[in-house]
Amino acid sequence: MEQLLHTPEGVRDIYNGECARKLAVEQKIRETMNLYGYRDIQTPGFEFFDIFRKERGSVASKDMFKFFDREGNTLVLRPDMTPSIARCAAKYYSEETIPVRLCYLGNTYTNNSGYQGRLKECTDAGAELIGDAGVQADAEMVALVIHCLLEAGLTEFQIELGHAGFFDGLLEEAEIEEKDREKLRELFDNKNYFGIETRISQLSIAEEKKELFRKLPQLFGTEESLALARKLLTGRGACHETGAVKEGDKVFAAVDAVDRLEKIYEILKLYDMQKYVSFDLGMTVTYRYYTGVIFKGYTYGTGDTIVSGGRYDTLMAQYGKDRPSVGFKISVDGLLTAMERQKIKIRTEGTDALVVCGKGQTERGIALAGRLRREGVRLAVYHLEGHSLEEYLRYGKQIGADSLFYIGENETEAEQISLRNGENG
C-alpha cells in the first residue's frame, strides 16, 4: 500500500506553498507575454510520433514516451512545445498574412533516464512569433524573455546570444565530415575545451582552420567578441586580400551571423535591456530545427539553462506552410529552483481568512462567508466540533491567512482576530 503513495522516477507532486509560488510565477509570465500582444494557445499533451520524429530536428526517438492507440498509430507524450505550435499554426493560421503571436504554458515529457535527478515532466512557458523574418522579431523575442524573467522576480541573470549559422558555416567551410560535426557540436555545447582540442587535433583539415575552432571559446562575452569574430573571419579565407566576404563563399554564413547579432544588439539597446545580454559564438543547438539566432538564459542556483530559444525558419514547411518563425521557452521548474536558492520571495495568493463557527452558528457563519466572498475575500468555513479555537488559530497562521472570524456559541456578531499581529479586530 505504501508504494502507491510514491510517484515514478522523474515526476513529483507539487503542493501547498510551492504550488502557490509556481502558479504565481506562471501568471506573471503569462501576463507579460499578453502585454506584448501574444495570445494563448493550448495543444494536446500527446500527438502522433511523426510530429516530433528525428527529421524534424526535435527530441531523439529514444527520449520520447511512446504508446499506441487502438488503430495501431504510434503516439508520444509531447517532448517539445515548438513542433506542436508549428503544426497547430500551419493548420489554423495558414491563410494569415500578418505575423501571428502565440504564447503557451504546458508540460513536456522527456524520457531522459540517463540524466541523474532531471525531471521527466517539466513545465514550460513560451512564446512564438510566426511569419516575421526580420531582425526586429529576433530582438523582440529576447526583450520579451528578459521582461518575463524580471516580472517573475529574477534580477540576476544573463541571456547569451549565438547563431546557428555561425558554427555551421565554419563546419561547412572546413569540410568536416558529419560524424565529426556531431561530436564537435556536443563538445562545444558542453564547453569541454580539453575534448575540443583533442578532437580538433585529430581532424584532417588545414592548420589555419583548426586554429579558428580553437579560438571559438574566446568569442564569448560582450559585443567586443563580435568584432573579434569579424576580424578572424574577414582577414582570411577566399577573400584574404580584400578582407571582404561575399555571398557564395563558404565562410559567408558565419559573417552573416555576426551581422545579424550586431543588428539585434542595437535594437535591444532601444529596449534598454543590453545589460542582460552577452554573446557566445561557440554556442550550438540542441534542437536541429534552429536556423538563425539562438539564445540561452542562465542564472545562479541551478546547473542548467532556464531559457532556450531561437529562429526556426524551415520547421513549419514540414507541416505544409513555409513561414519564418522565432520563439523561446522558459523552464518554470528551473526558474523556481533558482529563485528559491537565491531566496527571492514570491508573492502568492491563498486563503485570506477563516470563519470558525461555534455550536449552532452554522447559519450565521455561512451568511458571513457569503458577504465576505462578495467583497473578494478568499476564505474557508470551519466548525468547532472536534477542534479547538487555538488549533484553528495555529492553522490560519500556518497557511498565511490574515484574519480569523470567530462566532461564539451565544454570540450574534463575529469577532475578527488578526493572524498577523495577534490583535483583535
C-alpha positions as a Markdown table, in Angstrom:
| # | Residue | x | y | z |
|---|---|---|---|---|
| 1 | Met | 0.0 | 0.0 | 0.0 |
| 2 | Glu | 2.9 | 2.4 | 0.9 |
| 3 | Gln | 4.2 | 2.0 | -2.7 |
| 4 | Leu | 1.0 | 3.5 | -4.0 |
| 5 | Leu | 1.9 | 6.8 | -2.3 |
| 6 | His | 5.1 | 7.3 | -4.3 |
| 7 | Thr | 5.4 | 8.8 | -7.8 |
| 8 | Pro | 7.6 | 7.2 | -10.6 |
| 9 | Glu | 11.1 | 8.4 | -11.1 |
| 10 | Gly | 11.3 | 11.8 | -12.8 |
| 11 | Val | 7.9 | 13.2 | -11.8 |
| 12 | Arg | 6.7 | 14.7 | -8.5 |
| 13 | Asp | 3.8 | 16.2 | -6.6 |
| 14 | Ile | 3.7 | 20.0 | -6.2 |
| 15 | Tyr | 1.6 | 21.2 | -3.3 |
| 16 | Asn | 1.0 | 23.8 | -0.6 |
| 17 | Gly | 3.3 | 26.8 | -0.7 |
| 18 | Glu | 5.4 | 25.5 | -3.6 |
| 19 | Cys | 2.3 | 25.1 | -5.8 |
| 20 | Ala | 1.1 | 28.6 | -4.9 |
| 21 | Arg | 4.5 | 30.0 | -5.8 |
| 22 | Lys | 4.6 | 28.2 | -9.1 |
| 23 | Leu | 1.1 | 29.4 | -10.1 |
| 24 | Ala | 2.1 | 32.9 | -9.1 |
| 25 | Val | 5.2 | 32.9 | -11.3 |
| 26 | Glu | 3.3 | 31.3 | -14.2 |
| 27 | Gln | 0.7 | 34.0 | -14.0 |
| 28 | Lys | 3.4 | 36.7 | -14.1 |
| 29 | Ile | 5.0 | 35.3 | -17.1 |
| 30 | Arg | 1.7 | 34.8 | -18.9 |
| 31 | Glu | 0.5 | 38.4 | -18.2 |
| 32 | Thr | 3.8 | 39.7 | -19.5 |
| 33 | Met | 3.5 | 37.8 | -22.8 |
| 34 | Asn | -0.1 | 39.0 | -23.1 |
| 35 | Leu | 1.2 | 42.6 | -22.7 |
| 36 | Tyr | 3.3 | 42.1 | -25.8 |
| 37 | Gly | 0.3 | 41.0 | -27.8 |
| 38 | Tyr | 0.8 | 37.3 | -27.6 |
| 39 | Arg | -2.4 | 35.2 | -27.5 |
| 40 | Asp | -2.7 | 32.0 | -25.5 |
| 41 | Ile | -2.8 | 28.6 | -27.3 |
| 42 | Gln | -3.1 | 25.1 | -26.0 |
| 43 | Thr | -2.0 | 21.9 | -27.8 |
| 44 | Pro | -2.6 | 18.3 | -26.9 |
| 45 | Gly | -0.5 | 16.6 | -24.3 |
| 46 | Phe | 0.2 | 13.7 | -26.7 |
| 47 | Glu | 0.4 | 13.7 | -30.5 |
| 48 | Phe | 1.4 | 11.5 | -33.4 |
| 49 | Phe | 5.0 | 10.4 | -33.3 |
| 50 | Asp | 5.7 | 11.9 | -36.7 |
| 51 | Ile | 5.2 | 15.4 | -35.3 |
| 52 | Phe | 8.4 | 15.0 | -33.4 |
| 53 | Arg | 10.5 | 12.4 | -35.3 |
| 54 | Lys | 14.2 | 13.0 | -35.7 |
| 55 | Glu | 13.9 | 14.5 | -39.1 |
| 56 | Arg | 12.0 | 17.4 | -37.6 |
| 57 | Gly | 15.1 | 18.3 | -35.5 |
| 58 | Ser | 13.3 | 17.8 | -32.2 |
| 59 | Val | 13.9 | 15.2 | -29.4 |
| 60 | Ala | 15.6 | 11.9 | -30.2 |
| 61 | Ser | 13.2 | 9.0 | -30.5 |
| 62 | Lys | 14.8 | 7.1 | -27.6 |
| 63 | Asp | 14.0 | 10.1 | -25.3 |
| 64 | Met | 10.2 | 10.0 | -26.0 |
| 65 | Phe | 7.5 | 8.3 | -24.1 |
| 66 | Lys | 5.7 | 6.2 | -26.8 |
| 67 | Phe | 2.4 | 4.3 | -26.8 |
| 68 | Phe | -0.2 | 3.1 | -29.3 |
| 69 | Asp | -3.9 | 3.9 | -29.9 |
| 70 | Arg | -6.4 | 1.2 | -30.8 |
| 71 | Glu | -5.8 | 1.7 | -34.5 |
| 72 | Gly | -2.1 | 1.0 | -34.1 |
| 73 | Asn | -0.8 | 4.6 | -34.5 |
| 74 | Thr | 2.3 | 5.4 | -32.6 |
| 75 | Leu | 1.7 | 8.3 | -30.2 |
| 76 | Val | 4.1 | 10.2 | -27.9 |
| 77 | Leu | 3.7 | 12.4 | -24.9 |
| 78 | Arg | 4.7 | 15.9 | -26.0 |
| 79 | Pro | 8.5 | 16.2 | -25.6 |
| 80 | Asp | 8.8 | 19.7 | -27.1 |
| 81 | Met | 6.3 | 22.5 | -27.4 |
| 82 | Thr | 7.6 | 24.2 | -30.6 |
| 83 | Pro | 6.8 | 21.5 | -33.1 |
| 84 | Ser | 3.2 | 21.3 | -31.6 |
| 85 | Ile | 2.8 | 25.0 | -32.0 |
| 86 | Ala | 4.2 | 24.9 | -35.6 |
| 87 | Arg | 1.8 | 22.1 | -36.5 |
| 88 | Cys | -1.1 | 24.0 | -35.0 |
| 89 | Ala | -0.2 | 27.3 | -36.7 |
| 90 | Ala | 0.2 | 25.6 | -40.0 |
| 91 | Lys | -3.4 | 24.2 | -39.7 |
| 92 | Tyr | -5.3 | 27.2 | -38.2 |
| 93 | Tyr | -3.3 | 30.2 | -39.4 |
| 94 | Ser | -2.3 | 29.0 | -42.9 |
| 95 | Glu | -4.0 | 32.0 | -44.6 |
| 96 | Glu | -2.9 | 34.7 | -42.2 |
| 97 | Thr | -0.6 | 37.2 | -43.8 |
| 98 | Ile | 0.1 | 39.3 | -40.7 |
| 99 | Pro | 2.7 | 37.8 | -38.2 |
| 100 | Val | 1.0 | 35.7 | -35.6 |
| 101 | Arg | 2.0 | 36.0 | -31.9 |
| 102 | Leu | 1.2 | 32.9 | -29.8 |
| 103 | Cys | 2.1 | 32.0 | -26.2 |
| 104 | Tyr | 1.7 | 28.9 | -24.2 |
| 105 | Leu | 2.1 | 27.3 | -20.8 |
| 106 | Gly | 2.2 | 23.5 | -20.6 |
| 107 | Asn | 4.0 | 20.3 | -19.6 |
| 108 | Thr | 6.5 | 18.4 | -21.7 |
| 109 | Tyr | 7.7 | 14.8 | -21.2 |
| 110 | Thr | 11.2 | 13.6 | -21.9 |
| 111 | Asn | 12.3 | 10.0 | -21.1 |
| 112 | Asn | 15.8 | 11.2 | -20.2 |
| 113 | Ser | 16.7 | 8.3 | -17.8 |
| 114 | Gly | 20.4 | 9.0 | -18.4 |
| 115 | Tyr | 20.3 | 12.3 | -16.6 |
| 116 | Gln | 20.6 | 11.9 | -12.8 |
| 117 | Gly | 17.9 | 13.9 | -10.9 |
| 118 | Arg | 16.5 | 15.6 | -14.0 |
| 119 | Leu | 12.7 | 15.8 | -14.2 |
| 120 | Lys | 10.9 | 13.9 | -16.9 |
| 121 | Glu | 7.8 | 16.0 | -16.6 |
| 122 | Cys | 8.6 | 19.7 | -16.9 |
| 123 | Thr | 6.5 | 22.9 | -17.1 |
| 124 | Asp | 7.5 | 25.3 | -19.9 |
| 125 | Ala | 6.2 | 28.8 | -20.7 |
| 126 | Gly | 7.0 | 30.3 | -24.0 |
| 127 | Ala | 6.1 | 32.4 | -27.0 |
| 128 | Glu | 6.3 | 32.0 | -30.8 |
| 129 | Leu | 6.3 | 34.8 | -33.4 |
| 130 | Ile | 5.3 | 33.3 | -36.7 |
| 131 | Gly | 5.6 | 34.9 | -40.1 |
| 132 | Asp | 8.2 | 37.5 | -39.4 |
| 133 | Ala | 11.8 | 37.0 | -40.7 |
| 134 | Gly | 13.0 | 40.4 | -39.5 |
| 135 | Val | 15.8 | 41.2 | -37.1 |
| 136 | Gln | 13.1 | 43.2 | -35.1 |
| 137 | Ala | 11.3 | 39.9 | -34.4 |
| 138 | Asp | 14.6 | 38.3 | -33.1 |
| 139 | Ala | 15.1 | 41.3 | -30.8 |
| 140 | Glu | 11.5 | 41.3 | -29.6 |
| 141 | Met | 11.9 | 37.6 | -28.5 |
| 142 | Val | 15.0 | 38.4 | -26.5 |
| 143 | Ala | 13.4 | 41.5 | -25.0 |
| 144 | Leu | 10.2 | 39.6 | -24.1 |
| 145 | Val | 12.1 | 36.8 | -22.3 |
| 146 | Ile | 14.1 | 39.3 | -20.3 |
| 147 | His | 10.9 | 41.2 | -19.3 |
| 148 | Cys | 9.3 | 37.9 | -18.3 |
| 149 | Leu | 12.2 | 36.9 | -16.0 |
| 150 | Leu | 12.2 | 40.4 | -14.4 |
| 151 | Glu | 8.4 | 40.3 | -13.8 |
| 152 | Ala | 8.7 | 36.8 | -12.2 |
| 153 | Gly | 11.1 | 38.4 | -9.7 |
| 154 | Leu | 14.5 | 37.3 | -11.0 |
| 155 | Thr | 17.1 | 40.1 | -11.2 |
| 156 | Glu | 20.5 | 38.4 | -11.7 |
| 157 | Phe | 20.6 | 36.5 | -15.0 |
| 158 | Gln | 22.2 | 36.6 | -18.4 |
| 159 | Ile | 20.8 | 35.9 | -21.9 |
| 160 | Glu | 23.6 | 34.6 | -24.1 |
| 161 | Leu | 23.1 | 35.1 | -27.9 |
| 162 | Gly | 24.6 | 32.9 | -30.6 |
| 163 | His | 23.7 | 32.0 | -34.1 |
| 164 | Ala | 23.2 | 28.5 | -35.6 |
| 165 | Gly | 24.7 | 29.7 | -38.9 |
| 166 | Phe | 28.0 | 30.7 | -37.4 |
| 167 | Phe | 29.1 | 27.3 | -36.2 |
| 168 | Asp | 27.5 | 25.5 | -39.1 |
| 169 | Gly | 29.2 | 28.0 | -41.5 |
| 170 | Leu | 32.6 | 27.2 | -40.0 |
| 171 | Leu | 31.9 | 23.4 | -40.2 |
| 172 | Glu | 30.9 | 23.8 | -43.8 |
| 173 | Glu | 34.0 | 25.8 | -44.8 |
| 174 | Ala | 36.3 | 23.3 | -43.1 |
| 175 | Glu | 34.5 | 20.5 | -44.9 |
| 176 | Ile | 34.4 | 18.4 | -41.8 |
| 177 | Glu | 32.6 | 15.0 | -42.0 |
| 178 | Glu | 29.1 | 14.7 | -40.5 |
| 179 | Lys | 30.2 | 12.3 | -37.7 |
| 180 | Asp | 32.9 | 14.7 | -36.6 |
| 181 | Arg | 30.5 | 17.6 | -36.8 |
| 182 | Glu | 28.1 | 16.0 | -34.4 |
| 183 | Lys | 30.9 | 15.2 | -31.9 |
| 184 | Leu | 32.2 | 18.8 | -32.2 |
| 185 | Arg | 28.7 | 20.2 | -31.6 |
| 186 | Glu | 28.4 | 18.1 | -28.4 |
| 187 | Leu | 31.8 | 19.1 | -27.1 |
| 188 | Phe | 31.1 | 22.8 | -27.7 |
| 189 | Asp | 27.7 | 22.5 | -26.2 |
| 190 | Asn | 29.2 | 21.0 | -23.0 |
| 191 | Lys | 32.1 | 23.6 | -23.1 |
| 192 | Asn | 34.5 | 20.6 | -23.0 |
| 193 | Tyr | 37.6 | 22.6 | -24.1 |
| 194 | Phe | 40.0 | 19.7 | -23.5 |
| 195 | Gly | 37.9 | 17.4 | -25.6 |
| 196 | Ile | 37.6 | 20.1 | -28.3 |
| 197 | Glu | 41.4 | 20.4 | -28.5 |
| 198 | Thr | 41.8 | 16.7 | -28.7 |
| 199 | Arg | 39.2 | 16.3 | -31.4 |
| 200 | Ile | 40.4 | 19.2 | -33.5 |
| 201 | Ser | 44.0 | 17.8 | -33.4 |
| 202 | Gln | 42.7 | 14.6 | -34.9 |
| 203 | Leu | 40.9 | 16.2 | -37.9 |
| 204 | Ser | 42.4 | 16.1 | -41.4 |
| 205 | Ile | 41.9 | 19.8 | -42.1 |
| 206 | Ala | 44.2 | 22.7 | -42.7 |
| 207 | Glu | 46.0 | 24.1 | -39.6 |
| 208 | Glu | 44.5 | 27.6 | -40.0 |
| 209 | Lys | 41.0 | 26.1 | -39.9 |
| 210 | Lys | 41.9 | 24.1 | -36.7 |
| 211 | Glu | 43.2 | 27.4 | -35.2 |
| 212 | Leu | 39.8 | 29.1 | -35.9 |
| 213 | Phe | 38.0 | 26.4 | -33.9 |
| 214 | Arg | 40.5 | 26.7 | -31.1 |
| 215 | Lys | 39.7 | 30.4 | -30.9 |
| 216 | Leu | 36.0 | 29.9 | -30.7 |
| 217 | Pro | 35.9 | 29.8 | -26.9 |
| 218 | Gln | 37.4 | 33.3 | -27.0 |
| 219 | Leu | 34.4 | 34.6 | -28.9 |
| 220 | Phe | 32.4 | 34.9 | -25.7 |
| 221 | Gly | 31.2 | 37.9 | -23.6 |
| 222 | Thr | 30.5 | 41.5 | -24.6 |
| 223 | Glu | 29.9 | 42.9 | -28.1 |
| 224 | Glu | 33.6 | 43.1 | -28.5 |
| 225 | Ser | 33.5 | 39.4 | -29.1 |
| 226 | Leu | 31.5 | 40.1 | -32.3 |
| 227 | Ala | 34.2 | 42.5 | -33.5 |
| 228 | Leu | 36.9 | 39.8 | -32.8 |
| 229 | Ala | 34.8 | 37.2 | -34.7 |
| 230 | Arg | 34.5 | 39.5 | -37.7 |
| 231 | Lys | 38.3 | 40.2 | -37.7 |
| 232 | Leu | 39.0 | 36.4 | -37.6 |
| 233 | Leu | 36.6 | 35.7 | -40.5 |
| 234 | Thr | 37.3 | 38.6 | -42.9 |
| 235 | Gly | 41.1 | 38.5 | -42.6 |
| 236 | Arg | 41.4 | 35.1 | -44.1 |
| 237 | Gly | 40.0 | 32.6 | -46.5 |
| 238 | Ala | 38.9 | 33.1 | -50.1 |
| 239 | Cys | 38.8 | 36.9 | -49.7 |
| 240 | His | 42.0 | 37.3 | -47.7 |
| 241 | Glu | 43.5 | 40.0 | -49.8 |
| 242 | Thr | 40.5 | 42.4 | -49.6 |
| 243 | Gly | 39.2 | 41.4 | -46.2 |
| 244 | Ala | 35.7 | 41.2 | -47.7 |
| 245 | Val | 33.4 | 38.2 | -47.6 |
| 246 | Lys | 30.8 | 37.8 | -50.4 |
| 247 | Glu | 27.8 | 35.6 | -50.6 |
| 248 | Gly | 28.7 | 32.3 | -52.1 |
| 249 | Asp | 31.9 | 32.0 | -50.1 |
| 250 | Lys | 31.7 | 29.1 | -47.6 |
| 251 | Val | 32.5 | 31.4 | -44.8 |
| 252 | Phe | 29.7 | 33.8 | -45.7 |
| 253 | Ala | 27.2 | 32.2 | -43.4 |
| 254 | Ala | 29.4 | 32.9 | -40.4 |
| 255 | Val | 29.9 | 36.5 | -41.3 |
| 256 | Asp | 26.2 | 36.9 | -42.0 |
| 257 | Ala | 25.5 | 35.6 | -38.5 |
| 258 | Val | 27.8 | 38.2 | -36.9 |
| 259 | Asp | 26.0 | 40.9 | -38.9 |
| 260 | Arg | 22.6 | 39.7 | -37.6 |
| 261 | Leu | 23.8 | 39.6 | -34.0 |
| 262 | Glu | 25.1 | 43.1 | -34.2 |
| 263 | Lys | 21.7 | 44.4 | -35.5 |
| 264 | Ile | 19.8 | 42.5 | -32.8 |
| 265 | Tyr | 22.0 | 44.1 | -30.1 |
| 266 | Glu | 21.4 | 47.6 | -31.5 |
| 267 | Ile | 17.7 | 47.0 | -31.2 |
| 268 | Leu | 18.0 | 45.6 | -27.7 |
| 269 | Lys | 19.6 | 48.9 | -26.7 |
| 270 | Leu | 16.4 | 50.6 | -27.7 |
| 271 | Tyr | 14.6 | 48.3 | -25.2 |
| 272 | Asp | 17.3 | 49.3 | -22.6 |
| 273 | Met | 18.0 | 45.6 | -22.0 |
| 274 | Gln | 21.6 | 45.3 | -23.2 |
| 275 | Lys | 23.0 | 44.8 | -19.7 |
| 276 | Tyr | 21.3 | 41.4 | -19.6 |
| 277 | Val | 22.8 | 40.3 | -22.9 |
| 278 | Ser | 26.1 | 38.7 | -23.8 |
| 279 | Phe | 27.4 | 36.6 | -26.8 |
| 280 | Asp | 28.6 | 33.1 | -27.3 |
| 281 | Leu | 29.6 | 32.4 | -30.9 |
| 282 | Gly | 30.6 | 28.9 | -29.9 |
| 283 | Met | 27.0 | 28.1 | -28.9 |
| 284 | Thr | 25.5 | 25.1 | -30.6 |
| 285 | Val | 21.9 | 24.0 | -30.9 |
| 286 | Thr | 20.1 | 21.2 | -29.1 |
| 287 | Tyr | 17.2 | 21.2 | -31.5 |
| 288 | Arg | 18.4 | 21.0 | -35.0 |
| 289 | Tyr | 15.4 | 22.9 | -36.4 |
| 290 | Tyr | 17.0 | 26.2 | -35.4 |
| 291 | Thr | 18.4 | 28.1 | -38.4 |
| 292 | Gly | 19.3 | 31.6 | -37.1 |
| 293 | Val | 19.8 | 33.4 | -33.9 |
| 294 | Ile | 19.8 | 31.1 | -30.8 |
| 295 | Phe | 19.9 | 32.1 | -27.2 |
| 296 | Lys | 20.1 | 30.6 | -23.7 |
| 297 | Gly | 19.4 | 32.1 | -20.3 |
| 298 | Tyr | 21.5 | 31.4 | -17.2 |
| 299 | Thr | 21.3 | 32.4 | -13.5 |
| 300 | Tyr | 23.0 | 31.1 | -10.4 |
| 301 | Gly | 21.3 | 28.5 | -8.2 |
| 302 | Thr | 20.7 | 26.0 | -11.0 |
| 303 | Gly | 23.1 | 24.0 | -13.1 |
| 304 | Asp | 21.0 | 24.1 | -16.2 |
| 305 | Thr | 19.6 | 26.8 | -18.6 |
| 306 | Ile | 16.4 | 28.4 | -17.6 |
| 307 | Val | 15.7 | 29.8 | -21.1 |
| 308 | Ser | 16.3 | 28.5 | -24.6 |
| 309 | Gly | 15.1 | 29.8 | -27.9 |
| 310 | Gly | 15.9 | 30.8 | -31.4 |
| 311 | Arg | 14.8 | 31.2 | -35.0 |
| 312 | Tyr | 13.4 | 28.2 | -36.9 |
| 313 | Asp | 12.6 | 29.3 | -40.5 |
| 314 | Thr | 12.2 | 25.8 | -42.0 |
| 315 | Leu | 10.2 | 23.9 | -39.4 |
| 316 | Met | 6.7 | 25.0 | -40.4 |
| 317 | Ala | 7.4 | 24.0 | -44.0 |
| 318 | Gln | 7.5 | 20.4 | -42.7 |
| 319 | Tyr | 3.8 | 20.8 | -41.8 |
| 320 | Gly | 2.8 | 22.3 | -45.2 |
| 321 | Lys | 3.2 | 26.0 | -44.5 |
| 322 | Asp | 6.5 | 27.7 | -45.2 |
| 323 | Arg | 6.7 | 30.6 | -42.7 |
| 324 | Pro | 9.8 | 32.1 | -40.8 |
| 325 | Ser | 9.4 | 31.9 | -37.1 |
| 326 | Val | 11.2 | 32.6 | -33.8 |
| 327 | Gly | 10.4 | 31.7 | -30.3 |
| 328 | Phe | 11.6 | 30.8 | -26.8 |
| 329 | Lys | 10.7 | 28.7 | -23.7 |
| 330 | Ile | 11.2 | 29.4 | -20.1 |
| 331 | Ser | 11.8 | 26.4 | -17.8 |
| 332 | Val | 9.3 | 27.2 | -15.0 |
| 333 | Asp | 10.7 | 24.5 | -12.8 |
| 334 | Gly | 14.3 | 25.7 | -13.3 |
| 335 | Leu | 13.3 | 29.3 | -12.7 |
| 336 | Leu | 11.6 | 28.4 | -9.4 |
| 337 | Thr | 14.6 | 26.4 | -8.2 |
| 338 | Ala | 16.9 | 29.3 | -8.9 |
| 339 | Met | 14.6 | 31.8 | -7.2 |
| 340 | Glu | 14.3 | 29.5 | -4.1 |
| 341 | Arg | 18.1 | 29.2 | -3.8 |
| 342 | Gln | 18.5 | 32.9 | -4.3 |
| 343 | Lys | 16.0 | 33.4 | -1.5 |
| 344 | Ile | 13.7 | 35.6 | -3.7 |
| 345 | Lys | 10.3 | 35.9 | -2.1 |
| 346 | Ile | 7.4 | 35.2 | -4.4 |
| 347 | Arg | 4.1 | 36.9 | -3.6 |
| 348 | Thr | 1.3 | 34.3 | -3.6 |
| 349 | Glu | -2.4 | 34.3 | -3.3 |
| 350 | Gly | -4.1 | 32.0 | -0.9 |
| 351 | Thr | -6.8 | 31.9 | 1.8 |
| 352 | Asp | -7.3 | 35.4 | 3.3 |
| 353 | Ala | -9.4 | 34.4 | 6.2 |
| 354 | Leu | -11.0 | 31.6 | 8.3 |
| 355 | Val | -14.6 | 31.7 | 9.6 |
| 356 | Val | -15.0 | 29.5 | 12.6 |
| 357 | Cys | -18.5 | 28.7 | 13.9 |
| 358 | Gly | -19.3 | 27.8 | 17.4 |
| 359 | Lys | -22.1 | 25.4 | 18.3 |
| 360 | Gly | -25.4 | 26.3 | 16.5 |
| 361 | Gln | -23.8 | 29.1 | 14.5 |
| 362 | Thr | -23.7 | 27.5 | 11.0 |
| 363 | Glu | -26.3 | 29.9 | 9.6 |
| 364 | Arg | -24.5 | 33.0 | 10.7 |
| 365 | Gly | -21.2 | 31.5 | 9.5 |
| 366 | Ile | -22.5 | 30.8 | 6.0 |
| 367 | Ala | -24.1 | 34.3 | 5.8 |
| 368 | Leu | -20.9 | 36.0 | 6.9 |
| 369 | Ala | -18.8 | 33.9 | 4.5 |
| 370 | Gly | -21.1 | 34.9 | 1.6 |
| 371 | Arg | -20.9 | 38.6 | 2.4 |
| 372 | Leu | -17.1 | 38.5 | 2.7 |
| 373 | Arg | -16.7 | 36.5 | -0.6 |
| 374 | Arg | -18.8 | 39.0 | -2.4 |
| 375 | Glu | -16.2 | 41.6 | -1.2 |
| 376 | Gly | -13.5 | 39.4 | -2.7 |
| 377 | Val | -12.2 | 37.8 | 0.5 |
| 378 | Arg | -11.0 | 34.2 | 0.0 |
| 379 | Leu | -12.0 | 32.1 | 2.9 |
| 380 | Ala | -13.0 | 28.8 | 4.3 |
| 381 | Val | -15.7 | 28.0 | 6.9 |
| 382 | Tyr | -14.9 | 25.6 | 9.8 |
| 383 | His | -16.8 | 24.4 | 12.9 |
| 384 | Leu | -15.5 | 23.9 | 16.4 |
| 385 | Glu | -16.7 | 20.3 | 16.7 |
| 386 | Gly | -13.7 | 18.1 | 17.3 |
| 387 | His | -11.2 | 21.0 | 17.2 |
| 388 | Ser | -10.3 | 24.0 | 19.5 |
| 389 | Leu | -10.1 | 27.6 | 18.5 |
| 390 | Glu | -6.4 | 27.5 | 19.3 |
| 391 | Glu | -5.9 | 24.8 | 16.6 |
| 392 | Tyr | -7.7 | 27.0 | 14.0 |
| 393 | Leu | -5.6 | 30.0 | 15.0 |
| 394 | Arg | -2.4 | 28.0 | 14.6 |
| 395 | Tyr | -3.6 | 26.6 | 11.3 |
| 396 | Gly | -4.6 | 30.0 | 10.0 |
| 397 | Lys | -1.1 | 31.3 | 10.7 |
| 398 | Gln | 0.4 | 28.2 | 9.1 |
| 399 | Ile | -1.4 | 28.8 | 5.7 |
| 400 | Gly | -0.7 | 32.6 | 5.8 |
| 401 | Ala | -4.2 | 33.8 | 6.4 |
| 402 | Asp | -4.7 | 37.4 | 7.5 |
| 403 | Ser | -7.7 | 37.0 | 9.8 |
| 404 | Leu | -9.9 | 34.6 | 11.7 |
| 405 | Phe | -13.6 | 35.4 | 12.2 |
| 406 | Tyr | -15.0 | 33.6 | 15.3 |
| 407 | Ile | -18.7 | 33.3 | 16.0 |
| 408 | Gly | -19.1 | 32.0 | 19.6 |
| 409 | Glu | -21.9 | 29.7 | 20.6 |
| 410 | Asn | -24.1 | 32.5 | 22.2 |
| 411 | Glu | -22.8 | 35.5 | 20.1 |
| 412 | Thr | -24.7 | 37.4 | 17.4 |
| 413 | Glu | -21.6 | 39.1 | 15.9 |
| 414 | Ala | -18.3 | 37.7 | 14.7 |
| 415 | Glu | -15.0 | 38.5 | 16.5 |
| 416 | Gln | -12.2 | 39.3 | 14.0 |
| 417 | Ile | -8.8 | 38.1 | 15.2 |
| 418 | Ser | -5.8 | 39.2 | 13.3 |
| 419 | Leu | -3.3 | 36.4 | 12.5 |
| 420 | Arg | -0.6 | 38.9 | 11.5 |
| 421 | Asn | 0.0 | 40.5 | 14.9 |
| 422 | Gly | -2.4 | 38.7 | 17.3 |
| 423 | Glu | -4.6 | 41.8 | 17.9 |
| 424 | Asn | -8.4 | 41.6 | 17.9 |
| 425 | Gly | -10.4 | 43.5 | 15.3 |
